[in-house]
Amino acid sequence: MASVLFINPMSNESQKILKENVDLDSIFEYNQELVDTLSHIGEGILDDERKFPNSYGKLVLKRIEWYFREKNDKDFKTSEYSYFFNESINSFDVIAFHLCSQAIAFKYNLSSRETKLFLESEQRIIEERLSRVSNEIIENLINETLNELLSNFTYLNWNDILPLIRSKKISLKNLLLYKGEIILDEDEFEEKYYTEMEDWPHRRIEMAFNRLVGHKTKELILTQLIIENTEEYLKNIKEKLQRIQIHPSIEKLSNEIAELLDRLNDKYSKFYGEGGIFGGDEEIGTLNKNAFPPCVNNTIEGVKSGNRNDAIVLFLTSFISYGRLNPQVFRRDTTTKISDFDPDLKITTEEILPIIHEAANNAVPPLFEDQPQEKINIVSKLGFGMHDDIKIENEGQTKWYTPMSCDKVKLHLTNLCKPDKVCKKIGNPLSYYSYKKWLIKNKNKEDDE
Ligand code: SF4
């Protein structure tokens, strides 16, 4: 019988597991109990030791790898990670969740792509686990999990699940509302609508309730509440880390997560990848994050000072769009449009804009929260006029803004320019990018020079 803990890693029961089982000094050590449990589950991992996480640290990395690959790898096989959906792994996985939360909160901003990836992975794990629970017990499990989650609320208002409504996963008209309160419990339903159902037999009330409040709605709401609690948890960890020193094992884990994400990005991501050579005719390839100059990385990681808007709207927008679509712009010396390289604008919407939006979210304060009109300015700098969205019919209404030179960055965005040794050889961040890609492709050349 699946327990609440299997769905909610922050349930009351999890505290006991954490107190009794976590020794931070040993999270990278071989864990016989974990190995025995996984061997017993067996499925999909016994043929290759690389698939077999034998310590808590490796289990955390597998959690991230599973979700990343599911999202990006067309040859992905769930069976390699199916132990995550077997209840025997429960207490190990709860610990892995909490270790991962600590490492993510230590290393990344709350609005970073990495934090989002972690939250999305938790959401997918819950969905997948619920989808595998048998019909006989699903109702009890959902009700128990929801009851525990709702014990902190006087009542649940529709405002409390705004992200679900905004994402259109739930529509207000599909919720059973009483003066703004969401009704998810049959007794409460009976109490609130007592006068209308006074003469009804119990069976009829039960049927009406089940028709009005389906499983799916409850599942979506409980998942949303767990994700909101996880966000709050990450925030609390971050605040605590300002006062206390991080444990070296968590620091090590956060570095291993970063390295894993770099490897996965290189291998599978549609945002970043390898490609392009310095010199002759550079090929247009996916973006290679490892070749970005310091000023660009500093912008993506989060601009904290007064020049936030220019850094994102003027500097990063042009760098990322030209870096991805027309890195040879200064050599070609011809006026170009985005659609010359990206006719259906798929690359622009699926690769370029997400990176710009990531930088906007990471900025302090996040750019679009206090200045949503800057989204229009970004569209304009890409050459699509002053509009909310990128549309081909608007292209040409404004000019596709070309990347700033290093001199301009140094003058206007002083705090972003932190030159490294590659910077000495170039005069424009875009040239840095081409040169560094070439260096990466021809490994060790940088050190030889
Ligand atoms: S020197 Fe140029 S490329 Fe290097 S960090 Fe400064 S602005 Fe960026």
Residues whose N, C-alpha, C, O or C-beta is under 5 A from the ligand:
A	BS01	SF4	P293 P294 C295 C406 V409 L416 C417 K418 P419 C423 N428 P429 Y432
